[in-house]
Amino acid sequence: MTKRTNRNVLICSVVGILILTAASVAWGRGLAKVENTIHNLSATGVDPAIGGAGSSFYATNEDQICVFCHTPHGGILDGPLWNHSTPSNTSFTHYNSVTLSSVLQGLSVSRIVNDESLICMSCHDGSISVNHLINVPNDRTTPIETLFNNDPDTEIIDLFGGVGSRIGAAPGNTSGTGDLTDDHPISFSYSDVLADPAYGVGGSKENELRTVLAATTYKGEGIRFFGTNDRVECSSCHDPHVDYVSGINSNNYTPFLIRPNTGSDLCLSCHNK
Protein backbone atom coordinates (compact mmCIF):
# COMPACT_ATOMS: atom_id res chain seq x y z
CA MET A 1 0.00 0.00 0.00
CA THR A 2 2.81 2.40 0.85
CA LYS A 3 4.60 1.74 -2.43
CA ARG A 4 1.38 2.24 -4.38
CA THR A 5 0.61 5.42 -2.47
CA ASN A 6 4.09 6.77 -3.08
CA ARG A 7 3.77 5.88 -6.74
CA ASN A 8 0.45 7.69 -7.00
CA VAL A 9 1.91 10.73 -5.26
CA LEU A 10 4.83 10.69 -7.70
CA ILE A 11 2.50 10.45 -10.71
CA CYS A 12 0.34 13.29 -9.40
CA SER A 13 3.42 15.42 -8.81
CA VAL A 14 4.70 14.83 -12.33
CA VAL A 15 1.27 15.60 -13.82
CA GLY A 16 1.09 18.75 -11.70
CA ILE A 17 4.49 19.90 -12.91
CA LEU A 18 3.45 19.30 -16.52
CA ILE A 19 0.23 21.26 -16.02
CA LEU A 20 2.07 24.15 -14.41
CA THR A 21 4.67 24.11 -17.15
CA ALA A 22 1.98 24.20 -19.83
CA ALA A 23 0.14 26.91 -17.96
CA SER A 24 3.25 29.04 -17.68
CA VAL A 25 3.52 28.99 -21.46
CA ALA A 26 -0.18 29.78 -21.88
CA TRP A 27 0.02 32.68 -19.42
CA GLY A 28 2.49 34.38 -21.72
CA ARG A 29 0.03 34.56 -24.64
CA GLY A 30 -1.92 37.72 -25.26
CA LEU A 31 -5.43 37.69 -23.82
CA ALA A 32 -8.19 37.38 -26.39
CA LYS A 33 -11.11 39.78 -26.64
CA VAL A 34 -11.87 40.23 -30.30
CA GLU A 35 -14.63 42.76 -29.66
CA ASN A 36 -11.92 45.27 -28.71
CA THR A 37 -9.96 44.82 -31.92
CA ILE A 38 -10.18 45.95 -35.51
CA HIS A 39 -11.18 42.37 -36.32
CA ASN A 40 -14.52 43.29 -34.83
CA LEU A 41 -16.00 44.24 -38.18
CA SER A 42 -19.43 44.99 -36.76
CA ALA A 43 -20.93 48.40 -36.05
CA THR A 44 -19.40 48.21 -32.56
CA GLY A 45 -15.91 47.70 -33.94
CA VAL A 46 -12.86 49.56 -32.71
CA ASP A 47 -10.14 51.10 -34.82
CA PRO A 48 -6.96 51.12 -32.68
CA ALA A 49 -5.82 54.33 -34.37
CA ILE A 50 -9.02 56.12 -33.33
CA GLY A 51 -10.40 54.14 -30.42
CA GLY A 52 -13.89 53.88 -29.04
CA ALA A 53 -16.83 51.71 -30.00
CA GLY A 54 -18.20 52.42 -33.44
CA SER A 55 -14.91 53.70 -34.86
CA SER A 56 -14.49 50.71 -37.16
CA PHE A 57 -14.23 51.32 -40.90
CA TYR A 58 -16.56 48.42 -41.64
CA ALA A 59 -20.24 47.58 -41.04
CA THR A 60 -22.73 50.25 -40.08
CA ASN A 61 -25.83 48.09 -39.76
CA GLU A 62 -24.69 44.80 -38.23
CA ASP A 63 -23.81 44.27 -34.56
CA GLN A 64 -22.88 40.58 -34.66
CA ILE A 65 -19.12 40.20 -34.23
CA CYS A 66 -18.24 36.56 -34.86
CA VAL A 67 -20.34 36.24 -38.02
CA PHE A 68 -17.72 38.03 -40.11
CA CYS A 69 -15.44 35.01 -39.74
CA HIS A 70 -17.48 32.11 -38.33
CA THR A 71 -20.88 30.49 -38.65
CA PRO A 72 -22.38 27.77 -36.41
CA HIS A 73 -23.75 25.82 -39.40
CA GLY A 74 -22.76 25.42 -43.01
CA GLY A 75 -19.28 26.88 -42.81
CA ILE A 76 -16.43 25.73 -45.01
CA LEU A 77 -13.77 23.53 -43.46
CA ASP A 78 -10.73 25.57 -44.48
CA GLY A 79 -10.98 27.07 -40.99
CA PRO A 80 -13.11 26.63 -37.85
CA LEU A 81 -16.63 26.85 -39.36
CA TRP A 82 -15.31 29.54 -41.67
CA ASN A 83 -17.91 31.97 -43.02
CA HIS A 84 -15.92 33.31 -45.97
CA SER A 85 -15.12 32.00 -49.38
CA THR A 86 -11.37 31.69 -49.84
CA PRO A 87 -9.20 32.54 -52.84
CA SER A 88 -7.54 29.81 -54.86
CA ASN A 89 -4.66 28.32 -52.89
CA THR A 90 -2.48 28.44 -56.02
CA SER A 91 -3.02 32.12 -56.78
CA PHE A 92 -0.06 33.41 -54.73
CA THR A 93 3.56 34.24 -55.40
CA HIS A 94 5.78 33.81 -52.34
CA TYR A 95 8.88 35.62 -51.11
CA ASN A 96 12.20 34.61 -52.62
CA SER A 97 15.80 35.73 -52.40
CA VAL A 98 19.20 34.65 -53.69
CA THR A 99 20.05 33.19 -50.28
CA LEU A 100 16.76 31.38 -49.90
CA SER A 101 16.68 29.89 -53.40
CA SER A 102 20.32 28.84 -53.28
CA VAL A 103 19.87 26.98 -50.00
CA LEU A 104 16.33 25.62 -50.27
CA GLN A 105 16.02 24.47 -53.86
CA GLY A 106 12.66 22.78 -53.29
CA LEU A 107 10.86 25.80 -51.82
CA SER A 108 8.83 26.92 -54.83
CA VAL A 109 7.65 30.53 -55.02
CA SER A 110 4.37 29.23 -56.49
CA ARG A 111 3.63 26.66 -53.76
CA ILE A 112 0.08 26.40 -52.45
CA VAL A 113 -1.08 28.39 -49.44
CA ASN A 114 -2.36 26.02 -46.75
CA ASP A 115 -5.75 26.37 -45.09
CA GLU A 116 -4.42 27.95 -41.88
CA SER A 117 -3.16 30.90 -43.93
CA LEU A 118 -5.75 30.78 -46.69
CA ILE A 119 -8.49 31.77 -44.23
CA CYS A 120 -6.49 34.92 -43.44
CA MET A 121 -6.17 35.59 -47.14
CA SER A 122 -9.94 35.32 -47.55
CA CYS A 123 -9.91 38.96 -46.38
CA HIS A 124 -6.30 40.10 -46.51
CA ASP A 125 -5.57 39.01 -50.07
CA GLY A 126 -7.79 41.90 -51.13
CA SER A 127 -9.65 39.89 -53.77
CA ILE A 128 -12.69 38.91 -51.66
CA SER A 129 -14.99 41.37 -49.91
CA VAL A 130 -14.71 41.59 -46.14
CA ASN A 131 -18.47 41.45 -45.65
CA HIS A 132 -19.24 38.94 -48.40
CA LEU A 133 -20.30 36.10 -46.10
CA ILE A 134 -21.42 32.55 -46.79
CA ASN A 135 -24.17 32.82 -44.17
CA VAL A 136 -25.51 36.21 -43.06
CA PRO A 137 -27.32 36.50 -39.71
CA ASN A 138 -30.82 35.02 -39.74
CA ASP A 139 -32.44 38.34 -38.87
CA ARG A 140 -30.99 40.19 -41.87
CA THR A 141 -33.29 41.27 -44.68
CA THR A 142 -30.87 43.81 -46.20
CA PRO A 143 -27.19 43.64 -47.19
CA ILE A 144 -24.48 44.44 -44.65
CA GLU A 145 -23.49 48.03 -45.37
CA THR A 146 -20.19 49.76 -44.65
CA LEU A 147 -18.88 53.27 -44.21
CA PHE A 148 -17.64 53.18 -47.81
CA ASN A 149 -20.72 54.71 -49.46
CA ASN A 150 -22.88 51.97 -47.94
CA ASP A 151 -21.22 49.57 -50.37
CA PRO A 152 -22.32 46.01 -49.53
CA ASP A 153 -19.25 44.58 -51.27
CA THR A 154 -16.18 46.15 -49.63
CA GLU A 155 -12.65 44.77 -49.92
CA ILE A 156 -9.71 45.55 -47.65
CA ILE A 157 -7.83 48.52 -49.01
CA ASP A 158 -4.79 50.41 -47.81
CA LEU A 159 -5.92 53.87 -46.76
CA PHE A 160 -2.45 55.31 -46.21
CA GLY A 161 -0.39 54.20 -49.21
CA GLY A 162 2.29 51.51 -49.38
CA VAL A 163 1.63 47.96 -48.24
CA GLY A 164 -0.69 47.65 -45.26
CA SER A 165 -3.50 45.34 -44.26
CA ARG A 166 -4.01 44.26 -47.84
CA ILE A 167 -1.32 41.57 -47.71
CA GLY A 168 -1.84 40.55 -51.34
CA ALA A 169 -0.70 43.97 -52.52
CA ALA A 170 2.87 44.91 -53.32
CA PRO A 171 5.01 48.06 -53.45
CA GLY A 172 3.89 50.10 -56.42
CA ASN A 173 0.64 48.13 -56.71
CA THR A 174 -1.48 48.73 -53.62
CA SER A 175 -4.55 47.30 -55.36
CA GLY A 176 -2.81 44.05 -56.28
CA THR A 177 -3.77 40.57 -55.05
CA GLY A 178 -1.88 37.36 -54.46
CA ASP A 179 1.55 38.97 -54.15
CA LEU A 180 3.43 37.70 -51.08
CA THR A 181 6.88 38.50 -52.44
CA ASP A 182 7.43 41.19 -49.80
CA ASP A 183 6.10 39.10 -46.90
CA HIS A 184 7.69 36.51 -44.60
CA PRO A 185 7.45 33.04 -46.17
CA ILE A 186 4.44 30.92 -45.16
CA SER A 187 3.08 27.47 -45.97
CA PHE A 188 6.38 25.63 -45.77
CA SER A 189 7.67 22.93 -43.46
CA TYR A 190 10.05 24.21 -40.80
CA SER A 191 11.21 20.63 -40.18
CA ASP A 192 12.10 20.22 -43.86
CA VAL A 193 14.16 23.40 -43.70
CA LEU A 194 16.02 22.13 -40.64
CA ALA A 195 16.69 18.86 -42.49
CA ASP A 196 18.47 20.68 -45.31
CA PRO A 197 22.24 20.01 -45.14
CA ALA A 198 22.90 23.74 -45.02
CA TYR A 199 21.36 23.82 -41.55
CA GLY A 200 22.94 20.57 -40.41
CA VAL A 201 26.24 19.89 -38.69
CA GLY A 202 29.01 21.54 -40.66
CA GLY A 203 26.54 23.31 -42.97
CA SER A 204 26.87 26.93 -43.99
CA LYS A 205 23.90 27.85 -41.78
CA GLU A 206 24.45 25.47 -38.87
CA ASN A 207 22.65 26.66 -35.71
CA GLU A 208 21.08 29.66 -37.48
CA LEU A 209 17.62 28.23 -36.84
CA ARG A 210 16.38 26.85 -33.53
CA THR A 211 14.90 23.39 -33.19
CA VAL A 212 11.12 22.99 -33.35
CA LEU A 213 10.92 22.55 -29.58
CA ALA A 214 13.15 25.55 -28.90
CA ALA A 215 11.15 27.73 -31.30
CA THR A 216 7.82 26.86 -29.66
CA THR A 217 9.09 27.44 -26.12
CA TYR A 218 11.48 30.37 -26.62
CA LYS A 219 11.51 32.43 -23.41
CA GLY A 220 8.38 30.66 -22.23
CA GLU A 221 6.25 31.67 -25.21
CA GLY A 222 7.67 30.89 -28.64
CA ILE A 223 5.60 30.53 -31.80
CA ARG A 224 3.21 27.95 -33.29
CA PHE A 225 3.69 25.35 -36.01
CA PHE A 226 0.96 23.42 -37.82
CA GLY A 227 0.54 19.83 -38.96
CA THR A 228 2.78 16.84 -38.58
CA ASN A 229 5.58 18.50 -40.57
CA ASP A 230 5.62 21.71 -38.49
CA ARG A 231 4.42 24.20 -41.09
CA VAL A 232 4.90 27.95 -40.76
CA GLU A 233 1.62 29.77 -41.41
CA CYS A 234 0.19 33.24 -40.71
CA SER A 235 -1.00 32.08 -37.29
CA SER A 236 2.51 30.98 -36.37
CA CYS A 237 3.10 34.62 -35.44
CA HIS A 238 -0.37 36.20 -35.36
CA ASP A 239 -3.57 35.67 -33.36
CA PRO A 240 -6.56 37.59 -34.78
CA HIS A 241 -8.33 37.68 -31.40
CA VAL A 242 -5.61 39.37 -29.30
CA ASP A 243 -6.81 42.58 -27.66
CA TYR A 244 -4.09 45.23 -27.59
CA VAL A 245 -6.51 48.18 -27.45
CA SER A 246 -8.29 48.03 -24.09
CA GLY A 247 -5.22 47.63 -21.89
CA ILE A 248 -5.66 43.99 -20.85
CA ASN A 249 -2.48 43.33 -22.83
CA SER A 250 0.59 45.39 -23.48
CA ASN A 251 0.50 47.13 -26.84
CA ASN A 252 3.59 45.07 -27.63
CA TYR A 253 1.11 42.54 -29.07
CA THR A 254 0.30 44.84 -31.99
CA PRO A 255 -0.38 43.88 -34.74
CA PHE A 256 -2.11 40.77 -33.39
CA LEU A 257 1.15 39.10 -32.43
CA ILE A 258 1.15 35.73 -30.71
CA ARG A 259 3.86 37.08 -28.40
CA PRO A 260 5.53 40.48 -27.94
CA ASN A 261 8.41 41.24 -30.26
CA THR A 262 10.30 43.16 -27.57
CA GLY A 263 13.99 42.86 -28.35
CA SER A 264 12.96 40.96 -31.52
CA ASP A 265 11.89 37.99 -29.37
CA LEU A 266 9.26 36.93 -31.90
CA CYS A 267 11.88 36.82 -34.66
CA LEU A 268 14.44 35.16 -32.38
CA SER A 269 12.01 32.37 -31.52
CA CYS A 270 13.13 30.76 -34.79
CA HIS A 271 16.11 32.74 -36.00
CA ASN A 272 19.12 32.10 -33.80
CA LYS A 273 21.04 35.23 -34.77
C-alpha positions as CSV (number, residue, x, y, z in Angstrom):
1,M,0.0,0.0,0.0
2,T,2.8,2.4,0.9
3,K,4.6,1.7,-2.4
4,R,1.4,2.2,-4.4
5,T,0.6,5.4,-2.5
6,N,4.1,6.8,-3.1
7,R,3.8,5.9,-6.7
8,N,0.4,7.7,-7.0
9,V,1.9,10.7,-5.3
10,L,4.8,10.7,-7.7
11,I,2.5,10.4,-10.7
12,C,0.3,13.3,-9.4
13,S,3.4,15.4,-8.8
14,V,4.7,14.8,-12.3
15,V,1.3,15.6,-13.8
16,G,1.1,18.7,-11.7
17,I,4.5,19.9,-12.9
18,L,3.5,19.3,-16.5
19,I,0.2,21.3,-16.0
20,L,2.1,24.2,-14.4
21,T,4.7,24.1,-17.1
22,A,2.0,24.2,-19.8
23,A,0.1,26.9,-18.0
24,S,3.3,29.0,-17.7
25,V,3.5,29.0,-21.5
26,A,-0.2,29.8,-21.9
27,W,0.0,32.7,-19.4
28,G,2.5,34.4,-21.7
29,R,0.0,34.6,-24.6
30,G,-1.9,37.7,-25.3
31,L,-5.4,37.7,-23.8
32,A,-8.2,37.4,-26.4
33,K,-11.1,39.8,-26.6
34,V,-11.9,40.2,-30.3
35,E,-14.6,42.8,-29.7
36,N,-11.9,45.3,-28.7
37,T,-10.0,44.8,-31.9
38,I,-10.2,46.0,-35.5
39,H,-11.2,42.4,-36.3
40,N,-14.5,43.3,-34.8
41,L,-16.0,44.2,-38.2
42,S,-19.4,45.0,-36.8
43,A,-20.9,48.4,-36.0
44,T,-19.4,48.2,-32.6
45,G,-15.9,47.7,-33.9
46,V,-12.9,49.6,-32.7
47,D,-10.1,51.1,-34.8
48,P,-7.0,51.1,-32.7
49,A,-5.8,54.3,-34.4
50,I,-9.0,56.1,-33.3
51,G,-10.4,54.1,-30.4
52,G,-13.9,53.9,-29.0
53,A,-16.8,51.7,-30.0
54,G,-18.2,52.4,-33.4
55,S,-14.9,53.7,-34.9
56,S,-14.5,50.7,-37.2
57,F,-14.2,51.3,-40.9
58,Y,-16.6,48.4,-41.6
59,A,-20.2,47.6,-41.0
60,T,-22.7,50.3,-40.1
61,N,-25.8,48.1,-39.8
62,E,-24.7,44.8,-38.2
63,D,-23.8,44.3,-34.6
64,Q,-22.9,40.6,-34.7
65,I,-19.1,40.2,-34.2
66,C,-18.2,36.6,-34.9
67,V,-20.3,36.2,-38.0
68,F,-17.7,38.0,-40.1
69,C,-15.4,35.0,-39.7
70,H,-17.5,32.1,-38.3
71,T,-20.9,30.5,-38.6
72,P,-22.4,27.8,-36.4
73,H,-23.8,25.8,-39.4
74,G,-22.8,25.4,-43.0
75,G,-19.3,26.9,-42.8
76,I,-16.4,25.7,-45.0
77,L,-13.8,23.5,-43.5
78,D,-10.7,25.6,-44.5
79,G,-11.0,27.1,-41.0
80,P,-13.1,26.6,-37.9
81,L,-16.6,26.9,-39.4
82,W,-15.3,29.5,-41.7
83,N,-17.9,32.0,-43.0
84,H,-15.9,33.3,-46.0
85,S,-15.1,32.0,-49.4
86,T,-11.4,31.7,-49.8
87,P,-9.2,32.5,-52.8
88,S,-7.5,29.8,-54.9
89,N,-4.7,28.3,-52.9
90,T,-2.5,28.4,-56.0
91,S,-3.0,32.1,-56.8
92,F,-0.1,33.4,-54.7
93,T,3.6,34.2,-55.4
94,H,5.8,33.8,-52.3
95,Y,8.9,35.6,-51.1
96,N,12.2,34.6,-52.6
97,S,15.8,35.7,-52.4
98,V,19.2,34.7,-53.7
99,T,20.1,33.2,-50.3
100,L,16.8,31.4,-49.9
101,S,16.7,29.9,-53.4
102,S,20.3,28.8,-53.3
103,V,19.9,27.0,-50.0
104,L,16.3,25.6,-50.3
105,Q,16.0,24.5,-53.9
106,G,12.7,22.8,-53.3
107,L,10.9,25.8,-51.8
108,S,8.8,26.9,-54.8
109,V,7.6,30.5,-55.0
110,S,4.4,29.2,-56.5
111,R,3.6,26.7,-53.8
112,I,0.1,26.4,-52.5
113,V,-1.1,28.4,-49.4
114,N,-2.4,26.0,-46.8
115,D,-5.8,26.4,-45.1
116,E,-4.4,27.9,-41.9
117,S,-3.2,30.9,-43.9
118,L,-5.8,30.8,-46.7
119,I,-8.5,31.8,-44.2
120,C,-6.5,34.9,-43.4
121,M,-6.2,35.6,-47.1
122,S,-9.9,35.3,-47.5
123,C,-9.9,39.0,-46.4
124,H,-6.3,40.1,-46.5
125,D,-5.6,39.0,-50.1
126,G,-7.8,41.9,-51.1
127,S,-9.6,39.9,-53.8
128,I,-12.7,38.9,-51.7
129,S,-15.0,41.4,-49.9
130,V,-14.7,41.6,-46.1
131,N,-18.5,41.5,-45.7
132,H,-19.2,38.9,-48.4
133,L,-20.3,36.1,-46.1
134,I,-21.4,32.6,-46.8
135,N,-24.2,32.8,-44.2
136,V,-25.5,36.2,-43.1
137,P,-27.3,36.5,-39.7
138,N,-30.8,35.0,-39.7
139,D,-32.4,38.3,-38.9
140,R,-31.0,40.2,-41.9
141,T,-33.3,41.3,-44.7
142,T,-30.9,43.8,-46.2
143,P,-27.2,43.6,-47.2
144,I,-24.5,44.4,-44.7
145,E,-23.5,48.0,-45.4
146,T,-20.2,49.8,-44.6
147,L,-18.9,53.3,-44.2
148,F,-17.6,53.2,-47.8
149,N,-20.7,54.7,-49.5
150,N,-22.9,52.0,-47.9
151,D,-21.2,49.6,-50.4
152,P,-22.3,46.0,-49.5
153,D,-19.2,44.6,-51.3
154,T,-16.2,46.1,-49.6
155,E,-12.7,44.8,-49.9
156,I,-9.7,45.6,-47.6
157,I,-7.8,48.5,-49.0
158,D,-4.8,50.4,-47.8
159,L,-5.9,53.9,-46.8
160,F,-2.5,55.3,-46.2
161,G,-0.4,54.2,-49.2
162,G,2.3,51.5,-49.4
163,V,1.6,48.0,-48.2
164,G,-0.7,47.6,-45.3
165,S,-3.5,45.3,-44.3
166,R,-4.0,44.3,-47.8
167,I,-1.3,41.6,-47.7
168,G,-1.8,40.6,-51.3
169,A,-0.7,44.0,-52.5
170,A,2.9,44.9,-53.3
171,P,5.0,48.1,-53.5
172,G,3.9,50.1,-56.4
173,N,0.6,48.1,-56.7
174,T,-1.5,48.7,-53.6
175,S,-4.5,47.3,-55.4
176,G,-2.8,44.0,-56.3
177,T,-3.8,40.6,-55.1
178,G,-1.9,37.4,-54.5
179,D,1.5,39.0,-54.1
180,L,3.4,37.7,-51.1
181,T,6.9,38.5,-52.4
182,D,7.4,41.2,-49.8
183,D,6.1,39.1,-46.9
184,H,7.7,36.5,-44.6
185,P,7.5,33.0,-46.2
186,I,4.4,30.9,-45.2
187,S,3.1,27.5,-46.0
188,F,6.4,25.6,-45.8
189,S,7.7,22.9,-43.5
190,Y,10.1,24.2,-40.8
191,S,11.2,20.6,-40.2
192,D,12.1,20.2,-43.9
193,V,14.2,23.4,-43.7
194,L,16.0,22.1,-40.6
195,A,16.7,18.9,-42.5
196,D,18.5,20.7,-45.3
197,P,22.2,20.0,-45.1
198,A,22.9,23.7,-45.0
199,Y,21.4,23.8,-41.5
200,G,22.9,20.6,-40.4
201,V,26.2,19.9,-38.7
202,G,29.0,21.5,-40.7
203,G,26.5,23.3,-43.0
204,S,26.9,26.9,-44.0
205,K,23.9,27.9,-41.8
206,E,24.5,25.5,-38.9
207,N,22.6,26.7,-35.7
208,E,21.1,29.7,-37.5
209,L,17.6,28.2,-36.8
210,R,16.4,26.8,-33.5
211,T,14.9,23.4,-33.2
212,V,11.1,23.0,-33.3
213,L,10.9,22.6,-29.6
214,A,13.1,25.6,-28.9
215,A,11.1,27.7,-31.3
216,T,7.8,26.9,-29.7
217,T,9.1,27.4,-26.1
218,Y,11.5,30.4,-26.6
219,K,11.5,32.4,-23.4
220,G,8.4,30.7,-22.2
221,E,6.2,31.7,-25.2
222,G,7.7,30.9,-28.6
223,I,5.6,30.5,-31.8
224,R,3.2,27.9,-33.3
225,F,3.7,25.3,-36.0
226,F,1.0,23.4,-37.8
227,G,0.5,19.8,-39.0
228,T,2.8,16.8,-38.6
229,N,5.6,18.5,-40.6
230,D,5.6,21.7,-38.5
231,R,4.4,24.2,-41.1
232,V,4.9,28.0,-40.8
233,E,1.6,29.8,-41.4
234,C,0.2,33.2,-40.7
235,S,-1.0,32.1,-37.3
236,S,2.5,31.0,-36.4
237,C,3.1,34.6,-35.4
238,H,-0.4,36.2,-35.4
239,D,-3.6,35.7,-33.4
240,P,-6.6,37.6,-34.8
241,H,-8.3,37.7,-31.4
242,V,-5.6,39.4,-29.3
243,D,-6.8,42.6,-27.7
244,Y,-4.1,45.2,-27.6
245,V,-6.5,48.2,-27.4
246,S,-8.3,48.0,-24.1
247,G,-5.2,47.6,-21.9
248,I,-5.7,44.0,-20.8
249,N,-2.5,43.3,-22.8
250,S,0.6,45.4,-23.5
251,N,0.5,47.1,-26.8
252,N,3.6,45.1,-27.6
253,Y,1.1,42.5,-29.1
254,T,0.3,44.8,-32.0
255,P,-0.4,43.9,-34.7
256,F,-2.1,40.8,-33.4
257,L,1.2,39.1,-32.4
258,I,1.1,35.7,-30.7
259,R,3.9,37.1,-28.4
260,P,5.5,40.5,-27.9
261,N,8.4,41.2,-30.3
262,T,10.3,43.2,-27.6
263,G,14.0,42.9,-28.4
264,S,13.0,41.0,-31.5
265,D,11.9,38.0,-29.4
266,L,9.3,36.9,-31.9
267,C,11.9,36.8,-34.7
268,L,14.4,35.2,-32.4
269,S,12.0,32.4,-31.5
270,C,13.1,30.8,-34.8
271,H,16.1,32.7,-36.0
272,N,19.1,32.1,-33.8
273,K,21.0,35.2,-34.8
